[in-house]
Amino acid sequence: MQVLDRRTAMAIMPLLRLAFRPFFLAGCLLALLAVPLWVAAFSGAITGWQPAGGWLAWHRHELLFGFALAIIAGFLLTAVQTWSGRPGISGKPLALLALLWLGARLAWLANAPWPLLAVLELAFPLAVAGLMGFTLWKVRQKRNYPIVAVLLLLAVADGLSVYGLLPGNEAWQRQSVLTGIWLAAAMMGLIGGRVIPFFTQRGLGRVDSVAPWPWLDSLLLVGSALVALLYAAGPALSPNVVVGLLFAVLAAGHLVRLVRWHDRALWRVPLLWSLHLAYGWLAVACLGMALWHFGVPLNPSLAVHSLTIGAMGGLILAMIARVSLGHTGRPLEPPSGMTLAFTLLNLACLSRVLLVMFLPMLGLWLAAVGWALAFALYVWRYGPMLLRGRVDGHPG
């Protein structure tokens, strides 16, 4: 593997040595602040100030294109070093990329002029896609080209969301975020399908991991991308039996994966059961959307929050808890408090999906508090690791 000269690498401040460090930390700080802020605004506790597009538009956008995309960028721009054998982004270029992300977050909150907001917002996803694409192209690693394709589609969805801030285009804001959410689901299926069985095998000390079924992997990737395109084009926005059938196929495919990956021993390992539960929420979200499209009288927002809180939030928290340990040279044993964090996040999802149907404001506040505490625990326990060098003296 090509790596930076050790002396050069060690001269870089630890926070900027690899992309997972600033983006995992910044993304989680945004996550723990954004949801309580949104619920406070929704309940009327915040008046007289609104971010670009209003609080609902901000909430939709920032938890996907702010929080989730930061974590995706941190994970991929770190992993690509291993995949390609080329040095990952670090130092001043990484600092510039992080500042682009931060600038866009501040522009949304401050309701900056639209041209400035648009430039700042789109610069980040396009830069991440460009960096990934260039690195993979240099080594002709075609296996991971679909990741770049999904990143580019996320950038397009983000652009449509910004377009939706212009007067008369408000419908595009919601439509683009739903498109982006299911593109993120495609990414979760792609990455989760690779790492969950591998992590399970390693975590339980098994000799072999479950062999992938390439046809199922392709079906879930293409199906999720197709759902995203159907949201962008419009047919998925209202009940549609054909779209319902597609969601039913996706739900079945994700459930088949979970059954194939299951091992009773994983329920003794928090870093594993958290991954499997999060992936289970992805299947629940697909099933919920299928039922809604088939005419069952349930609010599709419940299925969307199964995806965003349970699956997206759960997979992110479980993945970064493990990846942060490995890339800082520590044993794969989460620090105290992380089992509670995984539990709180799943309770937050249950509150937002089930309790909210009976006690709306209580369900929303419990979900917000559970979500915020889960990511606050990550920041508290992992923040010092991300701000310091590896414990094994490696320059990463």
C-alpha positions as CSV (number, residue, x, y, z in Angstrom):
1,M,0.0,0.0,0.0
2,Q,1.2,3.5,-0.9
3,V,1.3,5.6,2.3
4,L,2.5,9.0,3.3
5,D,6.1,9.2,4.7
6,R,5.8,8.4,8.4
7,R,7.4,11.7,9.6
8,T,5.1,13.7,7.3
9,A,2.0,11.8,8.5
10,M,2.9,12.2,12.1
11,A,3.3,15.9,11.7
12,I,-0.4,16.2,10.8
13,M,-2.7,16.9,13.7
14,P,-4.5,13.7,14.7
15,L,-8.0,15.0,13.8
16,L,-6.9,15.5,10.2
17,R,-4.9,12.3,9.6
18,L,-7.8,10.3,8.1
19,A,-11.3,11.4,7.0
20,F,-13.2,9.3,9.6
21,R,-11.9,11.5,12.4
22,P,-13.4,14.9,11.6
23,F,-16.5,13.6,9.8
24,F,-17.5,11.1,12.4
25,L,-17.1,13.7,15.2
26,A,-18.7,16.6,13.3
27,G,-21.6,14.4,12.0
28,C,-22.5,13.1,15.5
29,L,-22.3,16.6,17.0
30,L,-24.8,17.8,14.3
31,A,-27.0,14.7,15.0
32,L,-27.2,15.2,18.7
33,L,-28.1,18.9,18.3
34,A,-30.4,18.9,15.3
35,V,-33.2,16.6,16.4
36,P,-33.9,18.3,19.8
37,L,-33.7,21.6,18.0
38,W,-36.2,20.5,15.4
39,V,-38.6,19.1,18.0
40,A,-38.3,22.4,20.0
41,A,-39.2,24.4,16.9
42,F,-42.0,22.0,16.0
43,S,-43.5,22.4,19.5
44,G,-43.4,26.2,19.3
45,A,-40.5,26.7,21.8
46,I,-38.5,28.5,19.1
47,T,-40.0,31.6,17.4
48,G,-38.8,34.5,15.4
49,W,-35.9,32.7,13.6
50,Q,-36.0,30.2,10.8
51,P,-33.3,28.5,8.8
52,A,-33.4,28.4,5.0
53,G,-36.7,26.9,3.8
54,G,-38.2,26.8,7.3
55,W,-37.7,24.3,10.1
56,L,-39.3,21.3,8.4
57,A,-37.1,21.7,5.3
58,W,-34.1,22.1,7.5
59,H,-34.9,19.0,9.5
60,R,-35.5,16.9,6.3
61,H,-32.3,18.1,4.7
62,E,-29.8,18.2,7.4
63,L,-30.2,14.8,8.9
64,L,-29.6,13.3,5.4
65,F,-27.3,15.6,3.5
66,G,-25.7,17.1,6.7
67,F,-25.4,14.2,9.2
68,A,-25.6,11.0,7.1
69,L,-23.5,12.3,4.2
70,A,-20.8,13.4,6.6
71,I,-20.6,9.9,8.1
72,I,-20.7,8.3,4.6
73,A,-17.9,10.6,3.5
74,G,-15.8,9.8,6.5
75,F,-16.3,6.0,6.1
76,L,-15.7,5.9,2.3
77,L,-12.7,8.3,2.2
78,T,-11.0,6.2,4.9
79,A,-11.9,2.8,3.4
80,V,-10.8,3.8,-0.1
81,Q,-7.2,3.9,1.2
82,T,-7.5,0.2,2.0
83,W,-9.4,-0.7,-1.2
84,S,-7.0,1.2,-3.5
85,G,-3.7,1.0,-1.8
86,R,-3.4,4.8,-2.2
87,P,-3.1,7.4,0.6
88,G,-6.4,8.7,1.9
89,I,-7.1,12.5,2.0
90,S,-5.5,14.1,5.0
91,G,-4.0,17.3,6.3
92,K,-5.0,20.6,4.6
93,P,-7.1,19.1,1.8
94,L,-9.1,17.2,4.5
95,A,-9.5,20.4,6.5
96,L,-10.8,22.2,3.4
97,L,-13.3,19.5,2.8
98,A,-14.5,19.6,6.4
99,L,-14.8,23.4,6.2
100,L,-17.0,23.0,3.0
101,W,-19.3,20.8,5.0
102,L,-19.4,23.1,8.0
103,G,-19.9,26.2,5.8
104,A,-23.0,24.6,4.2
105,R,-24.4,23.7,7.6
106,L,-24.0,27.3,8.8
107,A,-25.4,28.7,5.6
108,W,-28.6,26.6,6.0
109,L,-29.0,27.7,9.7
110,A,-28.3,31.4,8.9
111,N,-30.6,31.4,5.9
112,A,-27.8,32.7,3.7
113,P,-28.4,34.1,0.2
114,W,-29.5,31.3,-2.1
115,P,-26.5,31.4,-4.5
116,L,-24.0,31.2,-1.6
117,L,-25.9,28.4,0.0
118,A,-26.2,26.5,-3.3
119,V,-22.4,26.7,-3.9
120,L,-21.5,25.6,-0.4
121,E,-24.0,22.8,-0.3
122,L,-23.2,21.2,-3.6
123,A,-19.4,21.6,-3.3
124,F,-19.2,18.9,-0.6
125,P,-21.0,15.9,-2.1
126,L,-19.4,16.6,-5.5
127,A,-16.0,16.8,-4.0
128,V,-16.5,13.5,-2.1
129,A,-17.8,11.8,-5.3
130,G,-14.9,13.2,-7.3
131,L,-12.3,12.1,-4.7
132,M,-13.7,8.6,-4.6
133,G,-14.1,8.3,-8.3
134,F,-10.6,9.5,-9.1
135,T,-8.9,7.2,-6.5
136,L,-10.8,4.1,-7.7
137,W,-10.2,5.0,-11.4
138,K,-6.5,5.3,-10.8
139,V,-6.4,1.6,-9.8
140,R,-9.2,0.6,-12.1
141,Q,-11.2,-0.9,-9.2
142,K,-14.5,-1.4,-11.0
143,R,-16.1,-3.3,-8.2
144,N,-16.6,-0.1,-6.3
145,Y,-17.7,2.1,-9.1
146,P,-21.4,1.7,-8.0
147,I,-20.5,3.5,-4.8
148,V,-19.4,6.5,-6.9
149,A,-22.6,6.3,-8.9
150,V,-24.7,6.5,-5.7
151,L,-22.7,9.4,-4.4
152,L,-23.3,11.3,-7.7
153,L,-27.0,10.6,-7.5
154,L,-27.0,11.8,-3.9
155,A,-25.4,15.0,-5.1
156,V,-28.1,15.4,-7.7
157,A,-30.8,14.9,-5.1
158,D,-29.1,17.5,-2.9
159,G,-29.1,19.9,-5.8
160,L,-32.8,19.4,-6.2
161,S,-33.3,20.0,-2.5
162,V,-31.5,23.3,-2.8
163,Y,-33.6,24.1,-5.9
164,G,-36.7,23.5,-3.8
165,L,-35.8,26.5,-1.6
166,L,-36.7,28.8,-4.5
167,P,-40.2,30.3,-4.4
168,G,-42.6,28.1,-6.2
169,N,-40.4,25.0,-6.1
170,E,-41.1,23.9,-2.5
171,A,-42.5,20.5,-3.5
172,W,-39.1,19.6,-4.8
173,Q,-37.6,19.9,-1.4
174,R,-39.6,17.1,0.1
175,Q,-39.4,15.0,-3.1
176,S,-35.6,15.3,-3.3
177,V,-35.1,14.3,0.3
178,L,-37.2,11.2,-0.1
179,T,-35.1,10.4,-3.2
180,G,-32.0,10.9,-1.2
181,I,-33.2,8.8,1.7
182,W,-33.7,5.8,-0.6
183,L,-30.4,6.4,-2.3
184,A,-28.9,6.2,1.2
185,A,-30.8,2.9,1.7
186,A,-29.2,1.6,-1.5
187,M,-25.8,2.6,0.0
188,M,-26.7,0.9,3.3
189,G,-27.7,-2.3,1.5
190,L,-24.5,-2.3,-0.5
191,I,-22.1,-1.6,2.3
192,G,-24.1,-3.5,4.9
193,G,-24.2,-6.6,2.7
194,R,-20.4,-6.6,2.6
195,V,-19.5,-5.8,6.2
196,I,-22.2,-7.2,8.4
197,P,-21.5,-10.9,7.6
198,F,-17.8,-10.2,7.7
199,F,-18.0,-8.4,11.1
200,T,-20.2,-11.1,12.4
201,Q,-17.8,-13.8,11.4
202,R,-14.8,-12.0,12.9
203,G,-16.7,-10.9,16.0
204,L,-17.7,-14.5,16.8
205,G,-14.5,-16.1,15.8
206,R,-16.1,-18.2,13.0
207,V,-13.9,-19.8,10.4
208,D,-16.0,-18.6,7.4
209,S,-18.5,-15.8,6.8
210,V,-21.8,-16.4,5.0
211,A,-21.2,-16.5,1.2
212,P,-22.9,-13.7,-0.6
213,W,-25.6,-14.3,-3.2
214,P,-24.5,-11.9,-6.0
215,W,-28.0,-12.0,-7.6
216,L,-29.6,-10.8,-4.3
217,D,-27.0,-8.1,-3.8
218,S,-27.7,-6.8,-7.2
219,L,-31.4,-7.0,-6.8
220,L,-31.4,-5.0,-3.6
221,L,-29.0,-2.4,-5.0
222,V,-30.9,-1.9,-8.2
223,G,-34.3,-2.1,-6.5
224,S,-33.4,0.6,-3.9
225,A,-32.0,2.8,-6.6
226,L,-35.1,2.3,-8.7
227,V,-37.3,3.3,-5.7
228,A,-35.2,6.5,-5.4
229,L,-35.7,7.3,-9.1
230,L,-39.5,6.7,-8.7
231,Y,-39.6,9.2,-5.9
232,A,-37.7,11.7,-8.1
233,A,-40.0,11.1,-11.0
234,G,-43.2,11.2,-8.9
235,P,-44.9,7.7,-9.0
236,A,-43.8,6.7,-5.5
237,L,-45.2,9.8,-3.9
238,S,-48.8,8.5,-3.9
239,P,-50.1,4.9,-3.4
240,N,-49.2,2.7,-6.3
241,V,-49.5,-1.1,-6.4
242,V,-46.5,-1.6,-8.7
243,V,-44.3,0.5,-6.3
244,G,-45.8,-1.5,-3.4
245,L,-44.7,-4.7,-5.1
246,L,-41.1,-3.4,-5.5
247,F,-41.0,-2.4,-1.8
248,A,-42.3,-5.9,-0.9
249,V,-39.5,-7.5,-2.9
250,L,-37.0,-5.3,-1.1
251,A,-38.4,-6.2,2.3
252,A,-38.2,-9.9,1.5
253,G,-34.7,-9.6,0.2
254,H,-33.5,-7.8,3.3
255,L,-35.2,-10.3,5.6
256,V,-33.6,-13.2,3.6
257,R,-30.2,-11.6,4.2
258,L,-30.9,-11.3,8.0
259,V,-31.9,-14.9,8.3
260,R,-28.8,-16.0,6.4
261,W,-26.5,-13.9,8.6
262,H,-28.1,-14.8,11.9
263,D,-26.1,-16.6,14.6
264,R,-27.6,-16.9,18.1
265,A,-24.2,-15.9,19.6
266,L,-24.3,-12.4,18.1
267,W,-26.9,-11.3,20.7
268,R,-24.1,-11.4,23.3
269,V,-21.9,-8.9,21.3
270,P,-23.2,-5.3,21.3
271,L,-21.2,-4.4,18.2
272,L,-23.0,-7.1,16.3
273,W,-26.6,-7.1,17.6
274,S,-26.7,-3.3,17.0
275,L,-25.8,-3.9,13.3
276,H,-28.3,-6.6,12.8
277,L,-31.1,-4.7,14.6
278,A,-30.4,-1.7,12.4
279,Y,-30.5,-3.7,9.3
280,G,-33.8,-5.2,10.5
281,W,-35.3,-1.7,10.6
282,L,-34.4,-1.4,6.9
283,A,-36.6,-4.4,6.2
284,V,-39.4,-2.9,8.4
285,A,-39.2,0.4,6.5
286,C,-39.6,-1.4,3.2
287,L,-42.5,-3.5,4.5
288,G,-44.2,-0.4,5.9
289,M,-43.9,1.4,2.5
290,A,-45.3,-1.7,0.7
291,L,-48.3,-1.8,3.0
292,W,-49.0,1.9,2.4
293,H,-48.8,1.5,-1.3
294,F,-51.2,-1.4,-1.1
295,G,-53.7,0.9,0.6
296,V,-53.3,0.0,4.3
297,P,-54.2,3.2,6.2
298,L,-50.9,3.9,7.9
299,N,-48.9,7.1,7.8
300,P,-45.9,6.7,5.5
301,S,-43.9,8.9,7.8
302,L,-43.7,6.0,10.2
303,A,-42.0,3.8,7.6
304,V,-39.7,6.7,6.6
305,H,-38.6,7.2,10.3
306,S,-38.1,3.4,10.6
307,L,-35.5,3.9,7.8
308,T,-34.0,7.2,9.0
309,I,-33.8,6.5,12.8
310,G,-33.7,2.8,13.1
311,A,-31.8,1.8,10.0
312,M,-29.7,4.8,9.0
313,G,-29.1,6.1,12.5
314,G,-28.6,2.6,13.9
315,L,-26.2,1.4,11.2
316,I,-24.2,4.6,11.4
317,L,-23.9,4.4,15.2
318,A,-22.9,0.7,15.1
319,M,-20.5,1.1,12.2
320,I,-18.7,4.2,13.6
321,A,-18.4,2.6,17.0
322,R,-16.5,-0.3,15.5
323,V,-14.6,1.5,12.7
324,S,-13.4,4.2,15.2
325,L,-11.9,1.5,17.4
326,G,-10.1,-0.3,14.6
327,H,-8.7,2.8,13.0
328,T,-7.4,4.2,16.3
329,G,-5.5,0.9,17.0
330,R,-7.8,-0.2,19.8
331,P,-9.3,-3.7,20.6
332,L,-12.8,-4.1,19.2
333,E,-14.4,-3.7,22.6
334,P,-16.7,-0.7,22.8
335,P,-16.2,1.7,25.8
336,S,-18.7,1.7,28.6
337,G,-21.9,3.5,27.7
338,M,-22.1,2.3,24.1
339,T,-24.4,-0.6,24.8
340,L,-26.8,2.0,26.4
341,A,-26.3,4.2,23.3
342,F,-27.4,1.3,21.0
343,T,-30.4,0.6,23.2
344,L,-31.4,4.3,23.4
345,L,-31.3,4.6,19.6
346,N,-33.6,1.6,19.1
347,L,-36.0,2.9,21.8
348,A,-36.0,6.3,20.0
349,C,-37.1,4.6,16.8
350,L,-39.8,2.7,18.7
351,S,-41.0,5.9,20.2
352,R,-41.1,7.7,16.8
353,V,-42.7,4.8,15.0
354,L,-45.1,3.3,17.6
355,L,-45.6,5.5,20.6
356,V,-46.2,8.6,18.5
357,M,-49.4,7.1,17.2
358,F,-50.9,7.2,20.6
359,L,-49.1,10.0,22.4
360,P,-47.7,12.3,19.6
361,M,-45.7,14.9,21.5
362,L,-44.4,12.5,24.2
363,G,-43.4,10.1,21.4
364,L,-41.6,12.9,19.5
365,W,-39.8,14.2,22.6
366,L,-38.7,10.7,23.8
367,A,-37.5,9.9,20.3
368,A,-35.5,13.2,20.3
369,V,-34.0,12.6,23.7
370,G,-33.1,9.0,23.0
371,W,-31.5,9.9,19.7
372,A,-29.5,12.8,21.1
373,L,-28.3,10.8,24.1
374,A,-27.2,8.0,21.9
375,F,-25.0,10.2,19.8
376,A,-23.9,12.3,22.8
377,L,-22.5,9.0,24.3
378,Y,-20.6,8.4,21.1
379,V,-19.1,11.9,21.2
380,W,-18.2,11.6,24.9
381,R,-16.6,8.2,24.7
382,Y,-15.0,8.4,21.2
383,G,-14.3,12.1,20.9
384,P,-11.0,11.8,22.8
385,M,-9.9,8.9,20.5
386,L,-10.6,10.9,17.4
387,L,-8.6,13.9,18.7
388,R,-5.6,11.8,19.6
389,G,-3.1,9.7,17.7
390,R,-3.5,5.9,17.4
391,V,-2.6,4.0,20.5
392,D,-0.3,1.7,18.6
393,G,1.9,4.6,17.2
394,H,0.7,4.1,13.6
395,P,0.4,7.4,11.7
396,G,-3.3,6.8,10.7
